[in-house]
Amino acid sequence: MKKSRRLQPVQDLAERRKKMAEQQLGQAQQQLMLEQQKLLQLQNYLEEYQRDLLQTGQAGVTIEKLQRLQAFKQRLVGALDQQQKQLEFCQQTLAYAKQKWQLARGKEQAMTSLIQRTRQQELQQQDKQLQKQIDELISQRPKVD
């Protein structure tokens, strides 16, 4: 069996790993976009709530109601902080997935290159053997005077 054929299962494995890394990278990108949207929604909601809180405060409310509104605002700020941490985690996950994909892609490309070089060498070897056989046949041919 030729060396290039023996290397094919390794090539197939490298390709499967690259595809798996591509899928993970895509999922990480989608998750990051989703978390960015959530963060944006929370920021918009907090801004809207702060405007409403200011208007409510100017209209005059009881201390208890104002305290409840402020407490809810604090929970929103906490949720916003938590979402920011989640977004940072997703960014790290994306960076890791990208590194993993780049590594898998590099290995797959290296294996493809190795197989191509091996096939090229095999073809050159075949050509040499064929030329040797042709030369032998020519040398064995009776000479005609």
DSSP file with accessible surface (Angstrom, degrees, kcal/mol):
  #  RESIDUE AA STRUCTURE BP1 BP2  ACC     N-H-->O    O-->H-N    N-H-->O    O-->H-N    TCO  KAPPA ALPHA  PHI   PSI    X-CA   Y-CA   Z-CA
    1    1 A M              0   0  169      0, 0.0     5,-0.0     0, 0.0     2,-0.0   0.000 360.0 360.0 360.0 136.5    0.0    0.0    0.0
    2    2 A K     >  -     0   0   90      1,-0.1     4,-1.8     3,-0.0     3,-0.4  -0.320 360.0-121.8 -69.9 150.6    1.3    3.4   -0.9
    3    3 A K  H  > S+     0   0  101      1,-0.2     4,-1.9     2,-0.2     5,-0.2   0.881 111.8  58.7 -59.7 -39.1    2.3    5.8    1.8
    4    4 A S  H  > S+     0   0    5      1,-0.2     4,-0.6     2,-0.2    -1,-0.2   0.872 107.1  47.6 -61.6 -35.6   -0.2    8.4    0.5
    5    5 A R  H  4 S+     0   0  176     -3,-0.4     3,-0.4     1,-0.2    -1,-0.2   0.853 108.9  53.4 -72.8 -35.0   -3.0    5.9    1.1
    6    6 A R  H  < S+     0   0  139     -4,-1.8     4,-0.4     1,-0.2    -2,-0.2   0.814 108.5  51.1 -68.2 -28.1   -1.8    5.0    4.5
    7    7 A L  H  X S+     0   0   30     -4,-1.9     4,-2.0     1,-0.2     3,-0.5   0.655  87.6  86.6 -80.5 -16.0   -1.8    8.7    5.4
    8    8 A Q  H  X S+     0   0   58     -4,-0.6     4,-2.8    -3,-0.4     5,-0.2   0.884  83.8  53.7 -57.7 -42.7   -5.4    9.2    4.2
    9    9 A P  H  > S+     0   0   79      0, 0.0     4,-2.3     0, 0.0    -1,-0.2   0.896 108.9  50.4 -61.3 -33.9   -7.1    8.2    7.5
   10   10 A V  H  > S+     0   0   69     -3,-0.5     4,-2.5    -4,-0.4    -2,-0.2   0.916 110.7  49.7 -66.9 -40.5   -4.9   10.8    9.3
   11   11 A Q  H  X S+     0   0   14     -4,-2.0     4,-2.4     2,-0.2    -1,-0.2   0.922 110.0  50.6 -61.7 -44.4   -6.0   13.4    6.7
   12   12 A D  H  X S+     0   0   62     -4,-2.8     4,-2.5     1,-0.2    -2,-0.2   0.910 110.5  49.4 -61.6 -42.3   -9.7   12.4    7.3
   13   13 A L  H  X S+     0   0   63     -4,-2.3     4,-2.6     2,-0.2    -1,-0.2   0.927 110.4  50.1 -63.4 -44.0   -9.3   12.7   11.0
   14   14 A A  H  X S+     0   0   16     -4,-2.5     4,-2.1     1,-0.2    94,-0.2   0.901 111.2  49.7 -61.9 -38.7   -7.7   16.2   10.7
   15   15 A E  H  X S+     0   0   66     -4,-2.4     4,-2.5     2,-0.2    -1,-0.2   0.911 110.2  49.6 -67.5 -41.5  -10.5   17.2    8.4
   16   16 A R  H  X S+     0   0  152     -4,-2.5     4,-2.5     1,-0.2    -2,-0.2   0.916 111.2  49.9 -63.5 -41.3  -13.2   16.0   10.8
   17   17 A R  H  X S+     0   0  143     -4,-2.6     4,-2.4     2,-0.2    -1,-0.2   0.890 110.2  50.5 -64.9 -37.7  -11.5   17.9   13.7
   18   18 A K  H  X S+     0   0   39     -4,-2.1     4,-2.5    86,-0.3    -2,-0.2   0.934 110.9  48.2 -65.4 -44.1  -11.3   21.0   11.6
   19   19 A K  H  X S+     0   0  103     -4,-2.5     4,-2.2     2,-0.2    -2,-0.2   0.903 111.4  50.2 -63.4 -39.9  -15.0   20.8   10.8
   20   20 A M  H  X S+     0   0  103     -4,-2.5     4,-2.4     2,-0.2    -1,-0.2   0.923 110.9  49.1 -63.8 -41.6  -15.9   20.2   14.4
   21   21 A A  H  X S+     0   0    2     -4,-2.4     4,-2.5     1,-0.2    80,-0.2   0.881 108.9  54.0 -65.6 -35.9  -13.8   23.2   15.4
   22   22 A E  H  X S+     0   0   81     -4,-2.5     4,-2.6     2,-0.2    -1,-0.2   0.907 108.6  48.8 -62.4 -43.3  -15.6   25.3   12.7
   23   23 A Q  H  X S+     0   0  129     -4,-2.2     4,-2.6     2,-0.2    -2,-0.2   0.923 111.8  48.5 -63.4 -43.6  -19.0   24.3   14.2
   24   24 A Q  H  X S+     0   0   66     -4,-2.4     4,-2.4     2,-0.2    -2,-0.2   0.893 111.0  51.1 -63.9 -38.9  -17.8   25.2   17.7
   25   25 A L  H  X S+     0   0   21     -4,-2.5     4,-2.4    72,-0.2    -2,-0.2   0.931 110.6  48.7 -63.2 -44.3  -16.5   28.6   16.3
   26   26 A G  H  X S+     0   0   24     -4,-2.6     4,-2.4     1,-0.2    -2,-0.2   0.911 111.7  49.0 -61.8 -42.5  -19.8   29.3   14.7
   27   27 A Q  H  X S+     0   0  123     -4,-2.6     4,-2.6     1,-0.2    -1,-0.2   0.905 110.6  50.7 -64.6 -40.3  -21.8   28.4   17.8
   28   28 A A  H  X S+     0   0   10     -4,-2.4     4,-2.3     2,-0.2    -2,-0.2   0.894 110.2  50.2 -64.8 -38.4  -19.5   30.7   19.9
   29   29 A Q  H  X S+     0   0   96     -4,-2.4     4,-2.3     2,-0.2    -2,-0.2   0.923 111.7  47.6 -64.8 -43.4  -20.0   33.5   17.4
   30   30 A Q  H  X S+     0   0  140     -4,-2.4     4,-2.4     2,-0.2    -2,-0.2   0.912 111.8  50.0 -64.1 -41.9  -23.8   33.0   17.6
   31   31 A Q  H  X S+     0   0   80     -4,-2.6     4,-2.6     2,-0.2    -2,-0.2   0.908 109.6  51.4 -64.5 -40.4  -23.8   32.9   21.4
   32   32 A L  H  X S+     0   0   19     -4,-2.3     4,-2.4     2,-0.2    -1,-0.2   0.932 110.1  48.9 -62.1 -44.0  -21.7   36.1   21.5
   33   33 A M  H  X S+     0   0  108     -4,-2.3     4,-2.2     1,-0.2    -2,-0.2   0.915 111.2  50.3 -62.1 -40.7  -24.2   37.9   19.3
   34   34 A L  H  X S+     0   0   72     -4,-2.4     4,-2.3     1,-0.2    -2,-0.2   0.932 111.3  47.5 -62.8 -44.2  -27.0   36.7   21.4
   35   35 A E  H  X S+     0   0    7     -4,-2.6     4,-2.3     1,-0.2    -1,-0.2   0.861 109.8  53.6 -68.0 -33.7  -25.4   37.9   24.6
   36   36 A Q  H  X S+     0   0   85     -4,-2.4     4,-2.5     2,-0.2    -1,-0.2   0.905 108.7  49.5 -65.0 -40.9  -24.6   41.3   23.0
   37   37 A Q  H  X S+     0   0  107     -4,-2.2     4,-2.6     2,-0.2    -2,-0.2   0.911 110.2  50.3 -63.7 -42.1  -28.2   41.7   22.1
   38   38 A K  H  X S+     0   0   85     -4,-2.3     4,-2.5     2,-0.2    -2,-0.2   0.914 110.8  49.5 -61.6 -43.2  -29.3   40.8   25.6
   39   39 A L  H  X S+     0   0   14     -4,-2.3     4,-2.7     2,-0.2    -2,-0.2   0.929 111.0  49.3 -62.3 -44.6  -26.8   43.4   27.0
   40   40 A L  H  X S+     0   0   94     -4,-2.5     4,-2.7     1,-0.2    -2,-0.2   0.912 110.6  50.5 -61.6 -42.5  -28.1   46.0   24.6
   41   41 A Q  H  X S+     0   0  131     -4,-2.6     4,-2.7     1,-0.2    -1,-0.2   0.919 111.2  48.3 -61.9 -43.8  -31.7   45.3   25.6
   42   42 A L  H  X S+     0   0   40     -4,-2.5     4,-2.8     2,-0.2    -2,-0.2   0.909 111.5  50.1 -63.4 -41.7  -30.8   45.6   29.3
   43   43 A Q  H  X S+     0   0   71     -4,-2.7     4,-2.5     2,-0.2    -2,-0.2   0.929 112.6  46.8 -62.3 -44.5  -29.0   48.9   28.7
   44   44 A N  H  X S+     0   0   78     -4,-2.7     4,-2.4     2,-0.2    -2,-0.2   0.909 113.0  49.0 -63.1 -42.8  -32.0   50.3   26.8
   45   45 A Y  H  X S+     0   0  103     -4,-2.7     4,-2.9    -5,-0.2    -2,-0.2   0.912 110.9  50.2 -64.1 -41.5  -34.4   49.1   29.4
   46   46 A L  H  X S+     0   0   17     -4,-2.8     4,-2.7     2,-0.2    -2,-0.2   0.922 110.9  49.1 -64.1 -42.2  -32.3   50.6   32.2
   47   47 A E  H  X S+     0   0   99     -4,-2.5     4,-2.1     2,-0.2    -1,-0.2   0.924 113.7  46.5 -61.5 -44.6  -32.1   54.0   30.4
   48   48 A E  H  X S+     0   0   97     -4,-2.4     4,-2.5     1,-0.2    -2,-0.2   0.923 112.5  50.1 -63.3 -42.6  -35.9   53.9   29.9
   49   49 A Y  H  X S+     0   0   29     -4,-2.9     4,-2.9     1,-0.2    -2,-0.2   0.901 108.7  52.3 -65.1 -38.9  -36.5   53.0   33.5
   50   50 A Q  H  X S+     0   0   74     -4,-2.7     4,-2.4     2,-0.2    -1,-0.2   0.902 109.5  49.2 -65.3 -39.2  -34.2   55.8   34.7
   51   51 A R  H  X S+     0   0  133     -4,-2.1     4,-2.4     2,-0.2    -2,-0.2   0.937 113.5  46.3 -62.5 -46.5  -36.1   58.3   32.6
   52   52 A D  H  X S+     0   0   70     -4,-2.5     4,-2.7     1,-0.2    -2,-0.2   0.896 111.4  52.5 -63.1 -38.4  -39.4   57.0   34.0
   53   53 A L  H  X S+     0   0   16     -4,-2.9     4,-2.7     2,-0.2    -1,-0.2   0.909 109.3  49.2 -64.6 -41.4  -38.0   57.1   37.5
   54   54 A L  H  X S+     0   0  109     -4,-2.4     4,-2.2     2,-0.2    -2,-0.2   0.931 112.8  46.7 -63.9 -44.3  -36.9   60.7   37.1
   55   55 A Q  H  X S+     0   0  123     -4,-2.4     4,-1.6     2,-0.2    -2,-0.2   0.902 113.1  49.5 -64.6 -40.6  -40.3   61.7   35.8
   56   56 A T  H  X S+     0   0   43     -4,-2.7     4,-0.9     1,-0.2    -2,-0.2   0.913 110.7  50.3 -64.1 -41.2  -42.0   59.7   38.6
   57   57 A G  H  < S+     0   0   37     -4,-2.7     3,-0.4     1,-0.2     4,-0.3   0.878 110.4  49.3 -65.0 -37.3  -39.8   61.4   41.2
   58   58 A Q  H  < S+     0   0  148     -4,-2.2    -1,-0.2     1,-0.2    -2,-0.2   0.808 106.4  56.7 -71.8 -29.0  -40.6   64.8   39.8
   59   59 A A  H  < S-     0   0   86     -4,-1.6    -1,-0.2    -5,-0.2    -2,-0.2   0.692 120.0-108.2 -75.4 -18.3  -44.3   64.1   39.9
   60   60 A G     <  +     0   0   54     -4,-0.9     2,-0.3    -3,-0.4    -2,-0.1   0.548  45.3 179.0  93.7 115.9  -44.0   63.3   43.6
   61   61 A V        -     0   0   50     -4,-0.3     2,-0.1    -3,-0.0    -1,-0.0  -0.922  35.0 -86.3-139.6 168.4  -44.3   59.9   45.2
   62   62 A T     >  -     0   0   81     -2,-0.3     4,-2.4     1,-0.1     5,-0.2  -0.353  37.5-115.1 -74.7 159.1  -44.0   58.4   48.6
   63   63 A I  H  > S+     0   0  107      1,-0.2     4,-2.7     2,-0.2     5,-0.2   0.897 115.5  54.5 -60.2 -42.4  -40.7   57.5   50.1
   64   64 A E  H  > S+     0   0  114      2,-0.2     4,-2.3     1,-0.2    -1,-0.2   0.919 109.8  45.6 -61.0 -44.5  -41.6   53.8   50.2
   65   65 A K  H  > S+     0   0   88      2,-0.2     4,-2.7     1,-0.2    -1,-0.2   0.924 112.6  50.9 -65.4 -42.3  -42.5   53.8   46.5
   66   66 A L  H  X S+     0   0   58     -4,-2.4     4,-2.5     1,-0.2    -2,-0.2   0.904 109.9  50.6 -61.7 -38.9  -39.3   55.7   45.6
   67   67 A Q  H  X S+     0   0  124     -4,-2.7     4,-2.6     2,-0.2    -1,-0.2   0.900 110.4  49.3 -65.9 -41.1  -37.3   53.2   47.6
   68   68 A R  H  X S+     0   0  154     -4,-2.3     4,-2.4     2,-0.2    -2,-0.2   0.917 111.9  48.6 -62.7 -43.2  -39.0   50.3   45.8
   69   69 A L  H  X S+     0   0   34     -4,-2.7     4,-2.2     1,-0.2    -2,-0.2   0.909 112.6  47.9 -63.6 -40.6  -38.2   51.9   42.5
   70   70 A Q  H  X S+     0   0   81     -4,-2.5     4,-2.3     2,-0.2    -2,-0.2   0.894 110.2  52.3 -66.1 -39.9  -34.6   52.5   43.4
   71   71 A A  H  X S+     0   0   44     -4,-2.6     4,-2.0     2,-0.2    -2,-0.2   0.908 109.8  48.9 -63.5 -40.4  -34.3   48.9   44.6
   72   72 A F  H  X S+     0   0   66     -4,-2.4     4,-2.3     1,-0.2    -1,-0.2   0.914 108.9  53.2 -65.4 -39.7  -35.6   47.7   41.3
   73   73 A K  H  X S+     0   0   45     -4,-2.2     4,-2.6     1,-0.2    -2,-0.2   0.915 107.0  52.3 -60.7 -40.7  -33.1   50.0   39.5
   74   74 A Q  H  X S+     0   0  113     -4,-2.3     4,-2.4     1,-0.2    -1,-0.2   0.884 107.6  51.5 -63.5 -38.3  -30.3   48.4   41.6
   75   75 A R  H  X S+     0   0  160     -4,-2.0     4,-2.5     2,-0.2    -1,-0.2   0.891 109.2  50.9 -65.1 -37.9  -31.4   45.0   40.5
   76   76 A L  H  X S+     0   0   16     -4,-2.3     4,-2.5     2,-0.2    -2,-0.2   0.922 109.7  49.4 -63.2 -42.9  -31.4   46.1   36.9
   77   77 A V  H  X S+     0   0   40     -4,-2.6     4,-2.5     2,-0.2    -2,-0.2   0.914 111.4  50.2 -62.5 -40.7  -27.9   47.5   37.4
   78   78 A G  H  X S+     0   0   36     -4,-2.4     4,-2.5     2,-0.2    -2,-0.2   0.912 110.5  48.9 -63.1 -41.7  -26.9   44.1   38.9
   79   79 A A  H  X S+     0   0   44     -4,-2.5     4,-2.6     2,-0.2    -2,-0.2   0.893 110.2  52.2 -64.9 -37.9  -28.4   42.2   36.0
   80   80 A L  H  X S+     0   0   30     -4,-2.5     4,-2.3     2,-0.2    -2,-0.2   0.923 110.1  47.8 -64.3 -43.5  -26.5   44.5   33.6
   81   81 A D  H  X S+     0   0   92     -4,-2.5     4,-2.1     2,-0.2    -2,-0.2   0.916 112.4  49.6 -61.9 -43.6  -23.2   43.8   35.4
   82   82 A Q  H  X S+     0   0  117     -4,-2.5     4,-2.2     1,-0.2    -2,-0.2   0.908 110.4  50.0 -63.6 -40.0  -24.0   40.1   35.3
   83   83 A Q  H  X S+     0   0   26     -4,-2.6     4,-2.6     2,-0.2    -1,-0.2   0.884 107.6  54.3 -66.6 -36.5  -24.8   40.3   31.6
   84   84 A Q  H  X S+     0   0   67     -4,-2.3     4,-2.3     2,-0.2    -1,-0.2   0.922 109.0  48.5 -62.9 -40.7  -21.5   42.1   31.0
   85   85 A K  H  X S+     0   0  127     -4,-2.1     4,-2.3     2,-0.2    -2,-0.2   0.899 110.7  51.0 -65.0 -40.1  -19.6   39.3   32.7
   86   86 A Q  H  X S+     0   0   67     -4,-2.2     4,-2.4     2,-0.2    -2,-0.2   0.902 109.4  51.0 -63.1 -40.6  -21.5   36.8   30.6
   87   87 A L  H  X S+     0   0   11     -4,-2.6     4,-2.2     2,-0.2    -2,-0.2   0.916 109.3  49.9 -63.6 -43.4  -20.6   38.7   27.5
   88   88 A E  H  X S+     0   0   88     -4,-2.3     4,-2.2     2,-0.2    -2,-0.2   0.902 109.7  51.7 -62.6 -39.8  -16.9   38.7   28.5
   89   89 A F  H  X S+     0   0  116     -4,-2.3     4,-2.6     1,-0.2    -2,-0.2   0.921 109.6  49.6 -62.1 -42.9  -17.1   35.0   29.1
   90   90 A C  H  X S+     0   0    6     -4,-2.4     4,-2.6     1,-0.2    -2,-0.2   0.873 108.3  53.5 -65.2 -35.4  -18.5   34.5   25.6
   91   91 A Q  H  X S+     0   0   87     -4,-2.2     4,-2.4     2,-0.2    -1,-0.2   0.907 110.5  46.9 -65.0 -40.3  -15.8   36.6   24.2
   92   92 A Q  H  X S+     0   0  132     -4,-2.2     4,-2.5     2,-0.2    -2,-0.2   0.908 111.6  51.0 -66.0 -41.1  -13.2   34.4   25.9
   93   93 A T  H  X S+     0   0   55     -4,-2.6     4,-2.7     1,-0.2    -2,-0.2   0.911 110.3  49.7 -62.1 -41.4  -15.0   31.3   24.6
   94   94 A L  H  X S+     0   0   35     -4,-2.6     4,-2.6     2,-0.2    -2,-0.2   0.922 109.7  50.7 -63.7 -43.4  -15.0   32.7   21.1
   95   95 A A  H  X S+     0   0   53     -4,-2.4     4,-2.3     2,-0.2    -2,-0.2   0.919 112.3  47.2 -62.0 -41.6  -11.2   33.5   21.3
   96   96 A Y  H  X S+     0   0  146     -4,-2.5     4,-2.6     2,-0.2    -2,-0.2   0.926 112.1  49.4 -64.9 -44.0  -10.6   29.9   22.5
   97   97 A A  H  X S+     0   0    7     -4,-2.7     4,-2.5     1,-0.2   -72,-0.2   0.885 110.4  51.5 -63.4 -37.3  -12.8   28.4   19.7
   98   98 A K  H  X S+     0   0  109     -4,-2.6     4,-2.8     2,-0.2    -1,-0.2   0.924 110.7  47.5 -66.5 -42.7  -11.0   30.6   17.1
   99   99 A Q  H  X S+     0   0  128     -4,-2.3     4,-2.5     2,-0.2    -2,-0.2   0.919 112.3  49.9 -62.3 -43.6   -7.6   29.4   18.3
  100  100 A K  H  X S+     0   0   77     -4,-2.6     4,-2.5     1,-0.2    -2,-0.2   0.908 112.2  47.6 -62.5 -41.1   -8.8   25.8   18.3
  101  101 A W  H  X S+     0   0   47     -4,-2.5     4,-3.1   -80,-0.2     5,-0.2   0.923 111.0  50.7 -66.3 -43.5  -10.1   26.2   14.8
  102  102 A Q  H  X S+     0   0   87     -4,-2.8     4,-2.4     2,-0.2    -2,-0.2   0.910 112.2  47.6 -61.6 -41.2   -6.9   27.8   13.6
  103  103 A L  H  X S+     0   0  108     -4,-2.5     4,-2.4     2,-0.2    -2,-0.2   0.938 113.9  46.4 -64.3 -46.4   -4.8   25.0   15.0
  104  104 A A  H  X S+     0   0   14     -4,-2.5     4,-2.4     1,-0.2   -86,-0.3   0.901 113.0  50.0 -63.7 -41.0   -7.1   22.3   13.5
  105  105 A R  H  X S+     0   0   92     -4,-3.1     4,-2.8     2,-0.2    -1,-0.2   0.915 110.1  50.9 -64.0 -41.3   -7.1   24.1   10.1
  106  106 A G  H  X S+     0   0   33     -4,-2.4     4,-2.5    -5,-0.2    -2,-0.2   0.916 111.3  47.3 -62.6 -42.4   -3.3   24.3   10.3
  107  107 A K  H  X S+     0   0  123     -4,-2.4     4,-2.4     2,-0.2    -1,-0.2   0.904 112.7  49.4 -65.5 -41.1   -3.0   20.6   11.0
  108  108 A E  H  X S+     0   0   24     -4,-2.4     4,-2.4   -94,-0.2    -2,-0.2   0.924 112.6  47.3 -65.5 -41.6   -5.4   19.8    8.2
  109  109 A Q  H  X S+     0   0  105     -4,-2.8     4,-2.5     2,-0.2    -2,-0.2   0.902 111.4  51.2 -66.7 -39.5   -3.5   22.0    5.7
  110  110 A A  H  X S+     0   0   60     -4,-2.5     4,-2.6     2,-0.2    -1,-0.2   0.907 111.1  48.0 -63.7 -41.2   -0.2   20.5    6.8
  111  111 A M  H  X S+     0   0   34     -4,-2.4     4,-2.6     2,-0.2     5,-0.2   0.915 110.9  51.0 -67.7 -39.7   -1.5   16.9    6.3
  112  112 A T  H  X S+     0   0   40     -4,-2.4     4,-2.5     1,-0.2    -2,-0.2   0.934 111.6  48.0 -60.9 -44.5   -3.0   17.9    2.9
  113  113 A S  H  X S+     0   0   44     -4,-2.5     4,-2.6     2,-0.2    -2,-0.2   0.911 110.7  51.0 -63.1 -43.1    0.4   19.3    1.9
  114  114 A L  H  X S+     0   0   52     -4,-2.6     4,-2.7     2,-0.2    -2,-0.2   0.928 111.0  47.9 -60.9 -44.8    2.2   16.2    3.2
  115  115 A I  H  X S+     0   0    4     -4,-2.6     4,-2.8     2,-0.2     5,-0.2   0.914 111.2  51.0 -64.1 -40.7   -0.1   13.9    1.2
  116  116 A Q  H  X S+     0   0  120     -4,-2.5     4,-2.4    -5,-0.2    -2,-0.2   0.928 112.1  46.4 -63.1 -43.8    0.4   16.0   -1.9
  117  117 A R  H  X S+     0   0  129     -4,-2.6     4,-2.6     2,-0.2    -2,-0.2   0.913 112.6  50.8 -63.8 -40.7    4.2   15.9   -1.6
  118  118 A T  H  X S+     0   0    4     -4,-2.7     4,-2.6     2,-0.2    -2,-0.2   0.924 110.8  47.9 -63.3 -44.1    4.0   12.1   -1.0
  119  119 A R  H  X S+     0   0  111     -4,-2.8     4,-2.6     2,-0.2    -1,-0.2   0.899 110.4  52.5 -62.7 -40.3    1.9   11.6   -4.1
  120  120 A Q  H  X S+     0   0  112     -4,-2.4     4,-2.4    -5,-0.2    -2,-0.2   0.929 110.7  47.2 -61.2 -43.7    4.2   13.7   -6.1
  121  121 A Q  H  X S+     0   0  113     -4,-2.6     4,-2.6     1,-0.2    -2,-0.2   0.896 111.0  51.9 -64.4 -40.2    7.2   11.6   -4.9
  122  122 A E  H  X S+     0   0   33     -4,-2.6     4,-2.5     2,-0.2    -1,-0.2   0.907 110.0  48.9 -63.3 -41.1    5.3    8.4   -5.7
  123  123 A L  H  X S+     0   0   87     -4,-2.6     4,-2.6     2,-0.2    -2,-0.2   0.907 111.1  49.7 -65.3 -41.4    4.5    9.7   -9.2
  124  124 A Q  H  X S+     0   0  100     -4,-2.4     4,-2.4     2,-0.2    -2,-0.2   0.911 111.0  50.0 -62.8 -41.5    8.2   10.6   -9.7
  125  125 A Q  H  X S+     0   0   98     -4,-2.6     4,-2.4     2,-0.2    -2,-0.2   0.908 110.6  49.8 -63.4 -41.8    9.2    7.2   -8.5
  126  126 A Q  H  X S+     0   0   87     -4,-2.5     4,-2.7     1,-0.2    -2,-0.2   0.913 109.8  51.3 -61.9 -43.5    6.7    5.5  -10.9
  127  127 A D  H  X S+     0   0  103     -4,-2.6     4,-2.8     1,-0.2    -2,-0.2   0.910 109.9  49.6 -61.1 -41.6    8.1    7.6  -13.8
  128  128 A K  H  X S+     0   0  141     -4,-2.4     4,-2.5     2,-0.2    -2,-0.2   0.916 111.9  48.0 -63.1 -43.5   11.6    6.5  -12.9
  129  129 A Q  H  X S+     0   0  105     -4,-2.4     4,-2.4     2,-0.2    -2,-0.2   0.911 112.6  48.6 -64.6 -41.5   10.6    2.9  -12.8
  130  130 A L  H  X S+     0   0   93     -4,-2.7     4,-2.5     2,-0.2    -2,-0.2   0.928 111.9  48.9 -63.8 -43.9    8.8    3.2  -16.1
  131  131 A Q  H  X S+     0   0   99     -4,-2.8     4,-2.8     1,-0.2    -2,-0.2   0.907 110.2  52.0 -63.1 -38.7   11.7    4.9  -17.7
  132  132 A K  H  X S+     0   0  133     -4,-2.5     4,-2.4     2,-0.2    -2,-0.2   0.920 110.3  48.4 -62.9 -43.0   14.0    2.2  -16.4
  133  133 A Q  H  X S+     0   0  113     -4,-2.4     4,-2.5     2,-0.2    -2,-0.2   0.910 111.8  49.3 -64.1 -41.5   11.8   -0.5  -17.9
  134  134 A I  H  X S+     0   0   69     -4,-2.5     4,-2.5     1,-0.2    -2,-0.2   0.931 111.0  49.8 -63.3 -44.6   11.7    1.3  -21.2
  135  135 A D  H  X S+     0   0   83     -4,-2.8     4,-2.5     1,-0.2    -2,-0.2   0.901 110.7  50.1 -61.6 -40.7   15.5    1.6  -21.2
  136  136 A E  H  X S+     0   0   91     -4,-2.4     4,-1.6     2,-0.2    -1,-0.2   0.908 110.9  49.0 -64.5 -42.8   15.9   -2.1  -20.4
  137  137 A L  H  X S+     0   0  118     -4,-2.5     4,-0.8     1,-0.2    -2,-0.2   0.908 112.1  48.7 -62.9 -40.7   13.5   -3.1  -23.2
  138  138 A I  H >< S+     0   0   93     -4,-2.5     3,-0.7     1,-0.2    -2,-0.2   0.920 110.7  50.2 -66.0 -41.2   15.4   -0.8  -25.6
  139  139 A S  H 3< S+     0   0   95     -4,-2.5    -1,-0.2     1,-0.2    -2,-0.2   0.793 110.6  50.2 -70.0 -24.0   18.7   -2.3  -24.6
  140  140 A Q  H 3< S+     0   0  141     -4,-1.6    -1,-0.2    -5,-0.2    -2,-0.2   0.599  85.9 107.3 -87.5 -11.6   17.4   -5.8  -25.1
  141  141 A R  S << S-     0   0  171     -4,-0.8     2,-0.1    -3,-0.7    -3,-0.0  -0.461  80.7-108.3 -69.5 135.9   16.1   -5.2  -28.5
  142  142 A P        -     0   0  105      0, 0.0     2,-0.3     0, 0.0    -1,-0.1  -0.404  33.3-118.5 -66.3 141.4   18.1   -6.8  -31.3
  143  143 A K        -     0   0  194     -2,-0.1     2,-0.5    -3,-0.1    -3,-0.0  -0.645  21.2-147.6 -83.1 136.5   20.1   -4.3  -33.3
  144  144 A V              0   0  139     -2,-0.3    -1,-0.0     0, 0.0     0, 0.0  -0.913 360.0 360.0-106.2 127.2   19.3   -4.1  -36.9
  145  145 A D              0   0  203     -2,-0.5    -2,-0.0     0, 0.0     0, 0.0  -0.608 360.0 360.0-100.2 360.0   22.2   -3.3  -39.3
